[in-house]
Amino acid sequence: MSSKTIIAICIVAIVWGTTFLGIKIGVETVPPWFVAGFRQLLASLVLLPILLYSNNLKWIGWKNLRIQITLSTLMLIGANGLTTVAEENLTSSLTSLISALSPVFIFIASMAIGMEKFTYRTLGGLLMGFFGVIFIFWDGIDDLMNPDYRLGLLILIIALMSWGLGTIYTKKLQVENHNLFLNLFYQFAFAGIIQLIFAFSFSDAIDVSTWSVKSISAIVYLAVFGSVLAFFSYHYLLKTLLPTQVSILSYVNTIISIFLSWLILGETISTKFIIATACIISGVFIINYKPGMLKRRFRRK
């Protein structure tokens, strides 16, 4: 692999592994919809000078605009925004672990519309992931009596379903991205505006003086690194590696996120939580395994 590929792998694995931590730090003092809204709006402002400098800032047409708004609604407002809201009541480690189940939601939905076929191997993966969820709540079943905790879990599940729908919608489109930065600019800008409208509508009290420098810094980090840099690196890897190889990075993201949540935030990681992590990651890997995914990809010059 080239040095650029190795750097891109490190960026995706490490940066996306820190996003759950960044969100948790952000919502400590800033209302979650403000965290999500400022993140996406700032990301669009980061892309704006790049597009202006390269003379690529232009109108994308009504058809492409509808596509980008749909993707923005599902992936950024629904998935990313609701995950940010959920982390107000859930730990960073639990959110990242439950989010690791997103490929399972995607597979089930794909199977329902005929994009994937059911096999005994996938059944084994689903059962392993299910046992992982049981281990998560084995000792914390009483936590479900907390309405805020239940609401956080419900919102996170909706976020995962939204991500799954967005992923399937992207697969069904099968449209080439001639200008990824331009499409992302429209997505980020639309999501940022809508989420800030939600923030002003749903936040009970808005006191900017209580927003800490640490939370604001986390929002900037999420925008510049979590949204722009990591997304660009991800698409670069899709051009140089097999998609199934790139998907393995999601397992690394989860492990990094859980480790950082324990190291920086002091979140408790029990033995059962570690077992649950192993079960869920193994189950998701079994479901998504394709022959040759661990082989190197060769391209003719």
Contacts in CASP RR format, 6 or more apart in sequence:
PFRMAT RR
TARGET T0000
AUTHOR 0000-0000-0000
METHOD contacts of the structure
MODEL  1
MSSKTIIAICIVAIVWGTTFLGIKIGVETVPPWFVAGFRQLLASLVLLPI
LLYSNNLKWIGWKNLRIQITLSTLMLIGANGLTTVAEENLTSSLTSLISA
LSPVFIFIASMAIGMEKFTYRTLGGLLMGFFGVIFIFWDGIDDLMNPDYR
LGLLILIIALMSWGLGTIYTKKLQVENHNLFLNLFYQFAFAGIIQLIFAF
SFSDAIDVSTWSVKSISAIVYLAVFGSVLAFFSYHYLLKTLLPTQVSILS
YVNTIISIFLSWLILGETISTKFIIATACIISGVFIINYKPGMLKRRFRR
K
1 9 0 8 1.000
1 240 0 8 1.000
2 240 0 8 1.000
4 236 0 8 1.000
5 236 0 8 1.000
5 237 0 8 1.000
5 240 0 8 1.000
5 241 0 8 1.000
7 233 0 8 1.000
8 233 0 8 1.000
8 234 0 8 1.000
8 236 0 8 1.000
8 237 0 8 1.000
8 240 0 8 1.000
9 237 0 8 1.000
9 249 0 8 1.000
11 229 0 8 1.000
11 230 0 8 1.000
11 233 0 8 1.000
12 230 0 8 1.000
12 233 0 8 1.000
12 234 0 8 1.000
12 237 0 8 1.000
12 246 0 8 1.000
12 249 0 8 1.000
12 253 0 8 1.000
13 249 0 8 1.000
13 252 0 8 1.000
13 253 0 8 1.000
13 256 0 8 1.000
14 256 0 8 1.000
15 225 0 8 1.000
15 226 0 8 1.000
15 229 0 8 1.000
15 230 0 8 1.000
15 233 0 8 1.000
16 226 0 8 1.000
16 230 0 8 1.000
16 234 0 8 1.000
16 249 0 8 1.000
16 253 0 8 1.000
17 96 0 8 1.000
17 252 0 8 1.000
17 253 0 8 1.000
17 254 0 8 1.000
17 256 0 8 1.000
17 257 0 8 1.000
17 260 0 8 1.000
18 221 0 8 1.000
18 225 0 8 1.000
18 226 0 8 1.000
18 256 0 8 1.000
18 257 0 8 1.000
18 260 0 8 1.000
19 222 0 8 1.000
19 226 0 8 1.000
19 230 0 8 1.000
19 257 0 8 1.000
20 87 0 8 1.000
20 92 0 8 1.000
20 93 0 8 1.000
20 95 0 8 1.000
20 96 0 8 1.000
20 99 0 8 1.000
20 257 0 8 1.000
20 261 0 8 1.000
21 92 0 8 1.000
21 257 0 8 1.000
21 260 0 8 1.000
21 261 0 8 1.000
21 264 0 8 1.000
21 265 0 8 1.000
22 92 0 8 1.000
22 218 0 8 1.000
22 221 0 8 1.000
22 222 0 8 1.000
23 35 0 8 1.000
23 83 0 8 1.000
23 84 0 8 1.000
23 87 0 8 1.000
23 92 0 8 1.000
23 95 0 8 1.000
23 218 0 8 1.000
23 222 0 8 1.000
24 87 0 8 1.000
24 91 0 8 1.000
24 92 0 8 1.000
24 95 0 8 1.000
24 261 0 8 1.000
24 265 0 8 1.000
25 214 0 8 1.000
25 215 0 8 1.000
25 218 0 8 1.000
25 265 0 8 1.000
26 35 0 8 1.000
26 214 0 8 1.000
26 215 0 8 1.000
26 216 0 8 1.000
26 218 0 8 1.000
26 219 0 8 1.000
27 35 0 8 1.000
27 84 0 8 1.000
27 87 0 8 1.000
27 88 0 8 1.000
27 215 0 8 1.000
28 212 0 8 1.000
28 214 0 8 1.000
28 215 0 8 1.000
29 210 0 8 1.000
29 211 0 8 1.000
29 212 0 8 1.000
29 214 0 8 1.000
29 215 0 8 1.000
30 38 0 8 1.000
30 211 0 8 1.000
30 215 0 8 1.000
30 216 0 8 1.000
30 219 0 8 1.000
31 199 0 8 1.000
31 203 0 8 1.000
31 206 0 8 1.000
32 81 0 8 1.000
32 84 0 8 1.000
32 85 0 8 1.000
32 87 0 8 1.000
32 88 0 8 1.000
33 81 0 8 1.000
33 84 0 8 1.000
33 85 0 8 1.000
33 195 0 8 1.000
33 196 0 8 1.000
33 198 0 8 1.000
33 199 0 8 1.000
33 202 0 8 1.000
33 203 0 8 1.000
34 196 0 8 1.000
34 199 0 8 1.000
34 203 0 8 1.000
35 84 0 8 1.000
35 215 0 8 1.000
35 218 0 8 1.000
35 219 0 8 1.000
35 222 0 8 1.000
36 77 0 8 1.000
36 80 0 8 1.000
36 81 0 8 1.000
36 84 0 8 1.000
36 85 0 8 1.000
36 191 0 8 1.000
36 192 0 8 1.000
36 195 0 8 1.000
36 199 0 8 1.000
37 81 0 8 1.000
37 191 0 8 1.000
37 192 0 8 1.000
37 195 0 8 1.000
37 196 0 8 1.000
37 199 0 8 1.000
38 192 0 8 1.000
38 196 0 8 1.000
38 219 0 8 1.000
38 223 0 8 1.000
39 80 0 8 1.000
39 192 0 8 1.000
39 219 0 8 1.000
39 222 0 8 1.000
39 223 0 8 1.000
39 227 0 8 1.000
40 76 0 8 1.000
40 80 0 8 1.000
40 188 0 8 1.000
40 189 0 8 1.000
40 191 0 8 1.000
40 192 0 8 1.000
40 195 0 8 1.000
40 223 0 8 1.000
40 227 0 8 1.000
41 188 0 8 1.000
41 189 0 8 1.000
41 192 0 8 1.000
41 193 0 8 1.000
41 196 0 8 1.000
42 219 0 8 1.000
42 220 0 8 1.000
42 223 0 8 1.000
42 224 0 8 1.000
43 184 0 8 1.000
43 188 0 8 1.000
43 223 0 8 1.000
43 224 0 8 1.000
43 227 0 8 1.000
43 228 0 8 1.000
44 184 0 8 1.000
44 185 0 8 1.000
44 188 0 8 1.000
44 189 0 8 1.000
44 192 0 8 1.000
46 223 0 8 1.000
46 224 0 8 1.000
46 228 0 8 1.000
47 181 0 8 1.000
47 184 0 8 1.000
47 185 0 8 1.000
47 188 0 8 1.000
47 228 0 8 1.000
48 57 0 8 1.000
48 185 0 8 1.000
50 181 0 8 1.000
51 57 0 8 1.000
51 181 0 8 1.000
51 182 0 8 1.000
51 185 0 8 1.000
56 179 0 8 1.000
56 181 0 8 1.000
56 182 0 8 1.000
57 182 0 8 1.000
57 185 0 8 1.000
58 182 0 8 1.000
60 68 0 8 1.000
60 182 0 8 1.000
60 183 0 8 1.000
60 186 0 8 1.000
64 183 0 8 1.000
65 186 0 8 1.000
67 173 0 8 1.000
67 175 0 8 1.000
68 183 0 8 1.000
68 186 0 8 1.000
68 187 0 8 1.000
68 190 0 8 1.000
69 186 0 8 1.000
69 187 0 8 1.000
69 190 0 8 1.000
70 166 0 8 1.000
70 169 0 8 1.000
71 166 0 8 1.000
71 169 0 8 1.000
71 170 0 8 1.000
71 187 0 8 1.000
72 186 0 8 1.000
72 187 0 8 1.000
72 188 0 8 1.000
72 190 0 8 1.000
72 191 0 8 1.000
73 190 0 8 1.000
73 191 0 8 1.000
73 194 0 8 1.000
74 162 0 8 1.000
74 163 0 8 1.000
74 164 0 8 1.000
74 165 0 8 1.000
74 166 0 8 1.000
74 169 0 8 1.000
75 162 0 8 1.000
75 163 0 8 1.000
75 166 0 8 1.000
75 167 0 8 1.000
75 187 0 8 1.000
76 187 0 8 1.000
76 188 0 8 1.000
76 191 0 8 1.000
76 192 0 8 1.000
77 191 0 8 1.000
77 194 0 8 1.000
77 195 0 8 1.000
78 158 0 8 1.000
78 159 0 8 1.000
78 162 0 8 1.000
78 163 0 8 1.000
79 159 0 8 1.000
79 160 0 8 1.000
79 162 0 8 1.000
79 163 0 8 1.000
79 164 0 8 1.000
79 166 0 8 1.000
80 159 0 8 1.000
80 191 0 8 1.000
81 159 0 8 1.000
81 195 0 8 1.000
82 155 0 8 1.000
82 156 0 8 1.000
82 158 0 8 1.000
82 159 0 8 1.000
82 162 0 8 1.000
83 95 0 8 1.000
83 99 0 8 1.000
83 156 0 8 1.000
83 159 0 8 1.000
85 152 0 8 1.000
85 155 0 8 1.000
86 95 0 8 1.000
86 152 0 8 1.000
86 153 0 8 1.000
86 155 0 8 1.000
86 156 0 8 1.000
86 159 0 8 1.000
87 95 0 8 1.000
88 152 0 8 1.000
89 148 0 8 1.000
89 149 0 8 1.000
89 151 0 8 1.000
89 152 0 8 1.000
90 149 0 8 1.000
90 152 0 8 1.000
90 153 0 8 1.000
90 156 0 8 1.000
91 261 0 8 1.000
91 265 0 8 1.000
91 267 0 8 1.000
92 257 0 8 1.000
92 260 0 8 1.000
92 261 0 8 1.000
92 265 0 8 1.000
92 267 0 8 1.000
93 257 0 8 1.000
93 258 0 8 1.000
93 261 0 8 1.000
93 262 0 8 1.000
93 267 0 8 1.000
93 269 0 8 1.000
93 273 0 8 1.000
94 136 0 8 1.000
95 156 0 8 1.000
96 253 0 8 1.000
96 254 0 8 1.000
96 257 0 8 1.000
96 258 0 8 1.000
96 261 0 8 1.000
97 136 0 8 1.000
97 254 0 8 1.000
97 258 0 8 1.000
97 273 0 8 1.000
97 276 0 8 1.000
97 277 0 8 1.000
97 280 0 8 1.000
98 133 0 8 1.000
98 136 0 8 1.000
98 153 0 8 1.000
98 156 0 8 1.000
98 157 0 8 1.000
98 160 0 8 1.000
99 156 0 8 1.000
99 159 0 8 1.000
99 160 0 8 1.000
99 254 0 8 1.000
100 250 0 8 1.000
100 251 0 8 1.000
100 254 0 8 1.000
100 280 0 8 1.000
100 281 0 8 1.000
100 284 0 8 1.000
101 129 0 8 1.000
101 133 0 8 1.000
101 160 0 8 1.000
101 280 0 8 1.000
101 284 0 8 1.000
102 160 0 8 1.000
102 163 0 8 1.000
102 164 0 8 1.000
103 247 0 8 1.000
103 250 0 8 1.000
103 284 0 8 1.000
103 287 0 8 1.000
103 288 0 8 1.000
104 126 0 8 1.000
104 129 0 8 1.000
104 283 0 8 1.000
104 284 0 8 1.000
104 287 0 8 1.000
105 160 0 8 1.000
105 161 0 8 1.000
105 163 0 8 1.000
105 164 0 8 1.000
106 163 0 8 1.000
106 164 0 8 1.000
106 167 0 8 1.000
106 168 0 8 1.000
107 116 0 8 1.000
107 122 0 8 1.000
107 287 0 8 1.000
107 288 0 8 1.000
108 126 0 8 1.000
109 164 0 8 1.000
109 165 0 8 1.000
109 168 0 8 1.000
110 116 0 8 1.000
110 168 0 8 1.000
110 171 0 8 1.000
111 117 0 8 1.000
111 118 0 8 1.000
113 168 0 8 1.000
115 168 0 8 1.000
115 171 0 8 1.000
116 122 0 8 1.000
121 286 0 8 1.000
121 287 0 8 1.000
121 289 0 8 1.000
122 286 0 8 1.000
122 287 0 8 1.000
124 283 0 8 1.000
124 286 0 8 1.000
125 282 0 8 1.000
125 283 0 8 1.000
125 284 0 8 1.000
125 286 0 8 1.000
125 287 0 8 1.000
126 283 0 8 1.000
126 287 0 8 1.000
128 279 0 8 1.000
128 280 0 8 1.000
128 282 0 8 1.000
128 283 0 8 1.000
128 286 0 8 1.000
129 279 0 8 1.000
129 280 0 8 1.000
129 282 0 8 1.000
129 283 0 8 1.000
129 284 0 8 1.000
131 279 0 8 1.000
132 275 0 8 1.000
132 276 0 8 1.000
132 279 0 8 1.000
132 280 0 8 1.000
133 276 0 8 1.000
133 280 0 8 1.000
134 276 0 8 1.000
135 272 0 8 1.000
135 273 0 8 1.000
135 275 0 8 1.000
135 276 0 8 1.000
135 279 0 8 1.000
136 272 0 8 1.000
136 273 0 8 1.000
136 276 0 8 1.000
137 143 0 8 1.000
137 144 0 8 1.000
138 272 0 8 1.000
139 270 0 8 1.000
139 272 0 8 1.000
143 149 0 8 1.000
144 150 0 8 1.000
144 153 0 8 1.000
177 183 0 8 1.000
177 235 0 8 1.000
180 232 0 8 1.000
180 235 0 8 1.000
181 232 0 8 1.000
184 228 0 8 1.000
184 231 0 8 1.000
188 227 0 8 1.000
200 206 0 8 1.000
234 246 0 8 1.000
237 246 0 8 1.000
237 249 0 8 1.000
238 246 0 8 1.000
240 297 0 8 1.000
241 297 0 8 1.000
242 292 0 8 1.000
242 293 0 8 1.000
242 297 0 8 1.000
244 288 0 8 1.000
244 289 0 8 1.000
244 290 0 8 1.000
244 292 0 8 1.000
244 293 0 8 1.000
245 293 0 8 1.000
245 294 0 8 1.000
245 297 0 8 1.000
247 288 0 8 1.000
248 285 0 8 1.000
248 293 0 8 1.000
250 284 0 8 1.000
251 281 0 8 1.000
251 284 0 8 1.000
251 285 0 8 1.000
254 277 0 8 1.000
254 281 0 8 1.000
255 277 0 8 1.000
255 281 0 8 1.000
258 269 0 8 1.000
258 273 0 8 1.000
258 277 0 8 1.000
261 267 0 8 1.000
261 269 0 8 1.000
262 268 0 8 1.000
262 269 0 8 1.000
END
